Amino acid sequence: MTTTPARPPLKSNPGPGAAEVEDGAALLDAVEAHHRRFNVFPSEAAYVAVVLWDAHTHLLDCFPSTPRIAFLSPEPGSGKTRALEIIETLTPRPILTTDVSPAALFRSVSDPEARPTVLFDEVDTTFGPKAAGNEDLRGLINSGHRRSGVVLRCVGDGGTQTVQRFPVYAALAMGGLGDLPDTIMSRSIIIRMRRRAPNEKVEPFRESTNAPEGHALRKRLAAWADTLREQLQDATPEFPDGINDRPADVWEPLLAIAEAAGGHWPERARAACVQLVTAARANDKGSVGIRLLTDLRDIFNGADRMLSADLLGKLAELDDAPWADLDGKPITARALARMLGDYVTADNDPIKPRNIKTGSKSSAKGYYASDLADAWLRYCPPPSQESATAATAATAQVRALFPVADTPGVADSNPLPTPETTRAGASPR
């Protein structure tokens, strides 16, 4: 993580007689203490992210995007709803719901002056494995991540209809079981909730007593936000090393607010950013296609070609993999070819099975590592050092197993590029 000194907090310039400016760091500390009374989050990073997310909802128009925040767990009773209930007391114009249609959502958020903070509980019933997909709602949620996001709708009757743009930029927090669609996950800060252990104690939350305490903090957050609005319009926060692309979009508002608050918040925010982004990457299962490519890379393990029958057998043997029960049956050669056909070789040709000699006069269908190498490089996460070393050592041993097929354009040897040769030579296209 970058170790340069934290920047001083941004200062507002109140005129004569103006009220004293809120100490941002102390205010965020108070919001964190409020959460800690009622929520048990899985890490210090989670508290930091949630507090900064609360604050950012008061400053949406200062930033080009708003991160979604998702409280996810494998089992119910893990504190997701309570997290949303506490956020409800701290954010502007909250709407807590367990069911919303695309039309109702875009109508709710399309007025910038009355734009709510949407708190969507039990989101797994909308996007989970038993749900119908809800592509319209997913697209709307994704569009609303950017300040420029809109949906287009026809307005009017019959021949007088016109196309109207509805802005859908709005803050969104979610709670649910399992995971969400990949496109939503990539726009979200993921908090993996757990059931409380016996030694983890929280206060019971009482709406009549405790909600007004949160509302008082909400007013303070709103007043503090008003003193920062002008400075944050052009804020360029310091990102930790390795945080770029979509994670940088997600974390930019939170890091900027932490720098505005000062104190220990910039350092804590950057540390939380690294921890939660790293955890999200480690838990990213990717698409089924990327999972297939990654598993094939591990199975090849340095071999330059393998028969389809051998690949299918090894895929089916993998623990925690879908290949033994893909649509109710083990993956077939036809399914393997269809899935790999969506990717291309370094020469931009679809990946296809080719003939591989298995004896002096016989051959069978299989795949060459050289055909898969470009897709491995582009789509798969980097291999571990252990698997990379094993792949390099195994290459020479495996080459002798199969003679080259009588296929035009196939060289005498097609070794799988190792991470070392990839870094030294080929670069991503």
C-alpha positions, 0 to 999 in steps of 0.5 A: 500500500502507498506509504506517503503521508496522509493529505491534510483534510479539506477546509471550507471557508465559512463567511463571517458569523457562519457556524463552526465547521464540523470536525469530519474525523470526529463525526465519522468516528461518531458514525462508526460508534453508532454502527458498532452499537448495533452491528457486528461486521466481519472486519475493521475494513468493513466498518470503515467502508460502511461509515464512508459509504454512509457519508458519501450518500450526502455527496452523490453529485460530487462524484462521477459514480456511486459504489453499491454496497452489498451485505451478503452471507451464506445463511440467514440471521447474519445481520444483513437487515440490521445493517440496512436498518442502521444505514436507514437512520443515517442516509438521506431519504431512505427507502427500505424495501424487499421487492421493487419493480424496474418501473417503480425504481426508476420512477423513485430515483429519477427526480434528483431533488428527491432522490432516495437512498435505496436499501434493497433487502432480500435481494437474493429473491430477485437475483438468486438462482431460483429467481427469473433473472430480472434483466431490466432491474439488473440493467437499471441498477448497473446504469445507476452506478454512474452519474450519467446513467439514464434509462429510456422510456416512451412517454405519451399515447399512441402516435404522440409518444416520445422517448424520454431520458430518466436519470437513475443515478442513486445510492444503493445498499443491498442485503441477501444470501449468496452472491449477486450477478457479476456485473452488480458485484463488480460495482459493489463493495462486498461485506461478507456477513456472518452470524454473531459468535457467542462472545459478540454482543450488540445492543438491541435496536429500538426504532423509537429510541435509537432511530432519533440518535441516528437521525441526529448524526444524519443531520450532522453528516448533511451539514458537514457535506454542505461545507465540502461540496465545492472542494470535493467536486474536483477531488482526486484521492490517493489510491493504494498501489494496485487499485485501478479500473473498476475498483478505483471507480468504486472506491474513489468517493470513499477515499475522497471523503476520508481525505476530507475528514483527515485524522486517521481516516485517509490511512484507514480508508486506503487499508480498507480499500486494499483489504476488501478489493483483495478479498473480492478478487479472491472470492470472484468465481468469474463466469463459467467460461473463465472457470473452464479456462482456468481449470483447463490451464491447471489440468494441462499443467505444462502439457502442450496437448491433451485428448478431449477424453482425458480432459473430460475425465479430469474436469469431472474429477475436480472438487468444487467444480460444476463439470460433473453435474453440468445441466444434470450430467457430466460435461461432454465433448460437444459441450466443451467444444461449444464453450471453448468456441466462444474464445479465440486463439492468438491468431483470432481463430475460434478454439476448436478440437484438433486431431492428435495422434495416439499411435502410428495410425490412429488419432483422436480429438484434443486441444493444444496449449498453444490454441488456449494460451492467449485465452489463458493470458487474457481471462484467467487469474495469475497461476500460483507460484507452485502451479507455475513451477510444476507446469514448467517442470512437467512440460518436457516430460509430457511432450514425449507422450504424443507425437504431433498430429498430421494437421497443417500448421502444427509445429513440432512442439507447442509449449505452454508459455510460463509466467516467466516467458509471458512477462519477458516476451508477450504482453497482453494484446 
